[in-house]
């Protein structure tokens, strides 16, 4: 839709990004070993084996025919590539700056992001949040004056054939190794990300800028999380006080009404509803306007971005917005298996005994959910409390977000973790993807979780393996 761009060079980066997305999808699928992809994943909803790359994109059971049509429409939109004039191979409206050209480009097969381990390559399944110290009247972080609230590594304007993509900056990640020692003498190599931000197009970030690296999360089960009654979440927070924990809700701005609502989505629970999450992701990650977010993310210093021509219409129509929202509400989470082995039973006992279920609450229940009645009043097993917890200095990004402090993170749901590598080759866990396994993720826990982490580190090897096996089975 940006007709003011130079056609001889402007659409080349978008075409290259679309091609790169296809390559990423193919590479992720090909990365699966024969033993992993050869096992049948039996889907109880469809009553058939599900291909590995579709495990995280299955609908909930009992969708009506009308719901099924809307679900499929939303899935198609979720997978669609966004483009710019004069290309005709996608939805028009990408950019002017962006991080991906399609939802599926980062949420590969609906799964989590895969880190770029080669520090010579640009990272794009991880993104960088930016802000300045302080907040607005609602408690929202203050955007950077030159780069906004998120660093965009791509843009629709190219400089030359040798340098076709010009975004706001280039992001690469250097992985700093460090060791963790367990009680039995086992040493585990961990890694800590160091952001390397170069080619800043609009001046330096400045020493006071708060920077937070974020990995792409999974998309399944979001409808269930949206449908948990607020009272139930607050009751969990009250119960945790007796356990010596301090789970707290994040209250964030509903951008449609200006009211404060309970945060549920995002690494710091900074989005209140699934519908707002969808609109915010389209704007933040792809530069797609909607009836909720009318203005492009073009700080005043970005003159070319400010002058980009548009049709004057919202690029994400309400119909498409509703379809994607419904699709994400209707994506089923992998079902929790029945205890089928002594190792599983022992692992669950150890998981509870270490205190992990204080935050990773096994069972929640949905309430009324008019968007999708098929999931109303359902028990489900996400292993989260949707609350914020202090996770210690090692995981701190020191970037507050509404009521979330610089050491706070929403408890990550654990369901489906063991299938992650089968889906798209990734087992990159925690908010920035630093943990390459459940073992590494546990060992990074600090703050309120330090006691549970230390209990795990003091276990015998066979007990640690049983606990990890249990988590993989969720």
C-alpha positions in Angstrom: 0.0 0.0 0.0 3.0 2.3 0.2 3.0 3.7 -3.3 5.5 6.4 -2.5 8.4 3.9 -2.4 10.8 3.5 -5.3 9.6 0.5 -7.1 13.0 -0.4 -8.6 14.3 -1.3 -5.1 11.5 -1.0 -2.5 9.8 -4.4 -3.0 13.0 -6.4 -3.2 13.5 -6.7 0.6 10.0 -7.9 1.0 10.4 -10.6 -1.7 13.6 -11.7 -0.1 12.0 -11.9 3.4 9.1 -14.0 2.0 11.7 -16.4 0.5 13.6 -16.5 3.7 10.5 -17.3 5.6 9.8 -20.3 3.3 13.4 -21.4 3.8 13.1 -21.2 7.6 9.9 -23.3 7.5 11.5 -25.9 5.4 14.7 -26.0 7.5 12.7 -26.3 10.7 10.8 -29.3 9.4 13.9 -30.9 7.9 15.7 -30.5 11.2 13.6 -33.2 12.8 15.3 -36.5 13.2 13.7 -39.7 11.8 13.0 -41.1 15.2 11.2 -37.9 16.3 9.1 -37.5 13.2 8.4 -41.2 12.8 6.3 -41.5 16.0 2.6 -41.0 15.7 1.1 -38.1 17.6 -2.4 -39.2 18.2 -4.8 -36.3 18.2 -7.9 -37.0 20.3 -9.9 -34.3 18.6 -9.3 -35.4 15.0 -9.0 -39.1 15.8 -6.0 -39.5 13.7 -2.2 -39.2 13.6 -1.1 -35.6 13.2 2.0 -34.7 11.2 4.7 -33.2 13.4 4.6 -29.8 11.8 0.8 -29.5 12.5 0.7 -30.7 16.1 0.4 -27.1 17.4 -2.2 -26.0 14.8 -5.1 -28.3 15.6 -8.6 -27.0 16.4 -10.4 -27.7 19.7 -13.1 -30.4 19.5 -16.7 -29.7 19.0 -16.5 -26.7 16.7 -19.7 -26.0 15.0 -19.7 -25.8 11.2 -19.8 -22.0 11.4 -17.0 -22.0 13.9 -15.0 -24.3 11.7 -15.3 -21.9 8.7 -14.1 -19.0 10.8 -11.3 -21.0 12.3 -10.0 -22.0 8.8 -10.4 -18.4 7.7 -8.3 -17.2 10.6 -5.6 -19.9 10.0 -5.3 -18.8 6.4 -4.9 -15.2 7.5 -2.4 -16.2 10.2 -0.3 -17.9 7.5 -0.7 -15.2 4.9 2.3 -13.0 3.8 1.9 -9.3 3.9 3.4 -7.3 1.0 3.7 -3.8 -0.4 2.7 -2.2 -3.7 3.2 -3.3 -6.5 3.6 -6.9 -5.4 0.4 -9.0 -5.7 1.5 -12.2 -3.8 0.2 -11.2 -0.4 -1.9 -8.9 1.7 -1.0 -5.3 1.0 0.1 -3.1 3.9 3.4 -4.3 5.2 5.7 -1.9 7.1 7.1 0.7 6.6 9.3 -1.0 9.2 8.6 -4.5 10.4 10.1 -7.6 12.0 8.4 -10.3 9.9 6.1 -10.4 6.8 3.7 -13.1 8.2 2.6 -14.3 11.7 3.8 -17.8 10.7 7.2 -16.3 9.8 8.2 -16.1 13.5 5.6 -18.5 15.0 6.9 -21.3 12.8 4.3 -24.1 12.7 2.7 -22.3 15.7 5.7 -23.1 17.9 8.3 -21.1 19.7 11.1 -19.2 18.2 14.4 -20.8 17.3 17.4 -18.8 18.2 20.1 -17.9 15.7 23.2 -19.6 17.3 25.5 -18.1 14.6 26.4 -14.6 15.8 27.2 -13.6 12.2 23.5 -13.9 11.2 20.7 -11.5 11.9 18.2 -12.6 14.5 14.5 -12.2 13.6 12.6 -14.9 15.6 13.7 -13.0 18.6 12.9 -9.3 19.0 14.0 -6.4 21.2 11.7 -4.3 23.3 12.8 -0.7 23.9 11.8 1.9 26.4 13.0 4.8 28.5 12.9 5.0 32.3 9.5 6.0 33.6 5.9 5.3 32.5 2.9 7.1 31.1 -0.3 7.7 33.1 -1.4 4.1 32.7 2.0 2.6 33.8 3.0 1.7 30.2 6.7 2.0 29.3 7.8 5.1 27.6 8.8 4.5 23.9 12.2 5.5 22.6 11.9 8.8 20.8 13.7 7.6 17.7 12.9 3.9 17.6 9.5 3.4 19.4 8.8 0.5 21.7 10.3 -2.2 19.5 13.4 -2.5 17.3 12.4 -3.3 13.7 15.2 -5.0 11.7 13.5 -4.8 8.3 12.0 -2.0 6.2 10.3 -1.6 2.9 13.0 0.7 1.5 16.3 -0.7 0.2 19.5 1.2 -0.5 20.9 -1.0 -3.2 21.1 -4.6 -4.5 24.0 -5.2 -2.2 22.2 -3.8 0.8 18.5 -4.3 0.0 16.9 -4.3 3.5 17.2 -1.2 5.7 15.3 -1.4 8.9 16.0 0.5 12.1 19.0 -1.5 13.0 20.6 -4.9 12.8 20.3 -7.4 15.7 22.7 -10.2 16.3 23.1 -12.3 19.5 26.4 -13.3 21.0 26.0 -16.2 23.4 28.1 -16.0 26.5 28.7 -19.5 28.0 28.8 -20.1 31.7 28.7 -23.2 34.0 26.3 -24.5 36.6 27.4 -27.2 39.0 24.9 -29.7 40.5 25.3 -31.4 43.9 26.5 -34.7 42.4 29.3 -32.9 40.6 27.6 -32.7 37.2 28.5 -29.6 35.3 25.9 -28.0 32.9 26.8 -25.5 30.3 24.4 -22.6 30.2 24.4 -19.6 27.9 23.5 -15.9 28.3 22.5 -13.7 25.4 24.4 -10.5 24.7 22.6 -8.3 22.3 24.7 -6.8 19.5 22.7 -3.9 17.9 24.5 -2.2 15.0 23.7 -0.1 12.0 21.4 2.1 14.0 19.7 4.2 11.3 18.5 7.0 13.5 21.2 7.6 16.0 22.4 5.8 19.1 20.0 4.3 21.6 21.5 6.1 24.5 22.8 4.8 27.8 19.4 5.1 29.6 17.5 3.0 27.1 16.0 -0.2 28.6 16.4 -3.2 26.3 14.7 -6.6 26.6 15.3 -9.5 24.2 12.1 -11.6 23.7 11.7 -15.0 22.1 8.6 -16.0 20.0 6.1 -17.8 22.2 3.8 -20.7 21.1 0.2 -19.9 20.1 -1.8 -22.9 21.1 -4.3 -22.9 24.1 -4.6 -19.1 24.2 -8.4 -19.3 24.2 -8.3 -21.3 27.4 -6.1 -18.8 29.1 -8.3 -15.9 28.0 -11.4 -17.7 29.4 -10.1 -18.3 33.0 -12.2 -16.1 35.3 -10.2 -13.2 36.9 -11.5 -14.2 40.3 -9.8 -17.6 40.0 -6.4 -16.0 39.1 -6.7 -13.7 42.1 -7.5 -16.6 44.3 -4.3 -18.3 43.2 -2.4 -15.2 44.2 -3.9 -15.2 47.6 -3.3 -18.9 48.1 0.4 -18.5 47.2 1.0 -16.2 50.1 0.8 -19.2 52.4 3.5 -20.9 50.3 6.0 -18.1 50.7 5.4 -17.0 47.1 4.4 -13.6 45.8 2.4 -14.2 42.6 0.9 -10.9 41.5 -1.5 -10.0 38.7 -0.4 -7.4 36.1 -3.1 -4.8 35.4 -2.7 -3.2 32.0 -4.4 -0.8 29.7 -7.3 -1.9 27.5 -6.5 0.2 24.5 -10.1 0.1 23.3 -11.6 1.6 26.5 -8.8 3.0 28.5 -9.7 0.8 31.4 -7.3 -1.3 33.5 -7.7 -5.0 32.9 -5.9 -8.1 34.2 -2.9 -8.9 31.9 -2.8 -12.5 30.6 -0.6 -12.6 27.5 3.0 -11.7 26.8 6.1 -12.5 28.8 5.2 -9.9 31.4 1.4 -10.4 31.0 1.2 -7.0 29.4 -1.8 -7.7 27.1 -5.2 -8.0 28.6 -7.1 -9.9 25.9 -6.4 -12.2 23.0 -8.1 -9.7 20.6 -5.8 -6.9 21.7 -2.8 -9.2 21.6 -3.6 -9.9 17.9 -3.9 -6.3 16.9 -0.8 -5.3 18.9 1.3 -8.0 17.2 0.2 -7.0 13.8 1.1 -3.4 14.4 4.3 -4.1 16.4 5.7 -6.9 14.3 4.5 -6.2 10.8 3.4 -2.5 10.8 -0.2 -3.5 10.0 -2.8 -0.9 11.1 -6.3 -1.7 12.4 -9.3 0.0 13.9 -7.6 -0.2 17.3 -4.2 1.0 16.2 -4.6 3.6 13.5 -1.1 5.1 13.3 2.1 3.6 12.1 5.1 3.2 14.4 6.9 6.1 12.8 8.8 8.3 15.3 9.3 11.9 14.0 12.9 11.4 13.2 12.0 8.6 10.7 11.0 11.0 7.9 10.8 8.4 5.2 8.5 6.2 7.4 6.4 9.3 8.2 6.0 10.1 4.5 5.0 6.6 3.4 1.8 6.7 1.4 -1.2 4.6 2.5 -4.7 4.1 1.1 -6.2 5.7 4.2 -7.9 2.4 5.1 -7.1 0.1 7.9 -4.9 -2.7 6.6 -6.1 -5.4 9.0 -9.9 -5.4 8.4 -12.2 -6.1 11.3 -13.2 -9.3 9.6 -9.6 -10.5 9.3 -8.8 -9.3 12.9 -11.8 -11.3 14.3 -10.9 -14.4 12.2 -7.3 -14.5 13.5 -8.5 -13.9 17.0 -11.0 -16.7 16.7 -8.3 -19.0 15.2 -5.9 -18.4 18.1 -8.7 -18.9 20.6 -9.5 -22.2 19.0 -6.1 -23.7 18.6 -6.0 -26.7 20.9 -3.2 -27.4 23.4 -1.6 -30.8 23.3 -3.6 -33.1 25.7 -2.0 -34.1 29.0 -1.3 -37.8 28.9 -2.5 -40.3 31.5 0.2 -41.6 33.9 1.6 -44.5 32.0 4.9 -45.4 33.7 6.6 -45.5 37.1 9.0 -42.8 35.8 6.2 -40.4 35.0 4.5 -40.9 38.4 7.9 -40.5 40.1 8.6 -37.4 38.1 5.3 -35.8 38.9 5.9 -36.5 42.6 9.3 -34.9 42.5 7.9 -31.9 40.5 5.3 -31.3 43.2 7.8 -32.0 46.1 10.2 -29.4 44.8 7.5 -26.8 44.9 7.2 -26.3 41.2 3.4 -26.5 41.2 3.3 -23.4 43.5 3.6 -21.3 40.3 3.2 -23.9 37.5 -0.3 -24.6 38.6 -1.4 -27.9 36.9 -5.1 -27.4 36.6 -7.3 -24.4 35.7 -10.9 -24.1 34.6 -12.5 -21.8 32.0 -15.7 -19.8 32.7 -18.0 -18.1 30.3 -16.4 -17.4 26.9 -18.9 -16.1 24.3 -16.3 -16.1 21.6 -15.9 -19.8 21.7 -18.5 -21.7 23.7 -16.8 -25.1 22.9 -14.2 -24.3 25.6 -16.6 -22.9 28.3 -16.4 -24.5 31.7 -13.6 -26.9 30.8 -10.8 -28.1 33.0 -7.4 -27.9 31.4 -3.8 -28.4 32.4 -1.5 -25.5 31.4 0.9 -25.5 34.3 0.8 -21.7 34.8 -0.9 -19.3 37.2 -0.9 -16.4 34.8 0.8 -14.3 37.6 4.0 -12.4 37.8 6.9 -13.7 39.9 10.3 -12.3 40.8 12.7 -14.6 39.0 15.9 -13.1 40.3 18.8 -11.1 38.9 20.0 -13.7 36.4 16.7 -13.5 34.4 16.1 -9.8 35.0 15.7 -7.4 32.0 15.4 -4.4 34.4 12.5 -3.1 32.2 9.2 -2.5 34.0 6.0 -3.0 32.2 2.8 -1.7 33.9 2.9 -3.5 37.3 5.6 -5.9 36.2 9.0 -5.0 37.6 12.4 -5.5 36.0 12.8 -9.0 37.6 9.2 -10.1 37.0 7.9 -12.6 34.5 4.6 -14.3 34.0 4.8 -18.0 34.8 5.3 -19.7 31.5 2.8 -22.5 30.7 4.6 -25.9 30.4 2.0 -27.8 28.4 3.4 -29.1 25.1 7.0 -28.4 25.9 8.2 -31.9 25.1 6.7 -31.7 21.6 8.4 -28.4 20.8 11.4 -29.8 19.0 9.3 -32.1 16.9 7.2 -29.2 15.6 9.8 -26.8 14.3 13.2 -27.9 15.6 13.2 -25.5 18.6 13.6 -26.2 22.3 14.7 -22.6 23.1 13.0 -21.8 26.4 12.6 -18.8 28.7 11.7 -15.3 27.7 14.9 -14.8 25.5 15.4 -18.3 24.3 18.6 -18.8 26.3 17.7 -22.3 27.6 18.1 -25.1 25.1 16.5 -27.7 27.4 14.2 -28.1 30.4 17.3 -28.8 32.4 18.9 -25.4 31.5 15.6 -23.6 32.0 15.3 -24.9 35.6 18.8 -24.0 36.4 18.2 -20.3 35.4 15.4 -20.0 38.0 16.1 -17.6 40.8 14.2 -15.2 43.0 11.0 -16.9 44.3 11.9 -20.0 42.3 15.4 -20.4 43.8 14.3 -22.8 46.5 12.7 -25.1 43.9 15.7 -24.8 41.6 18.1 -25.7 44.4 16.1 -28.8 45.4 16.3 -29.9 41.8 20.0 -29.3 41.6 20.5 -31.4 44.8 18.6 -34.4 43.4 20.2 -37.6 42.3 20.7 -37.9 38.5 17.9 -40.5 38.1 15.4 -38.2 40.0 16.4 -35.2 37.9 15.8 -37.3 34.7 12.4 -38.5 36.0 11.3 -34.9 36.7 12.5 -33.7 33.3 10.7 -36.7 31.7 7.5 -35.7 33.4 7.8 -32.1 32.1 8.4 -33.4 28.6 5.2 -35.4 28.9 2.9 -32.5 29.7 
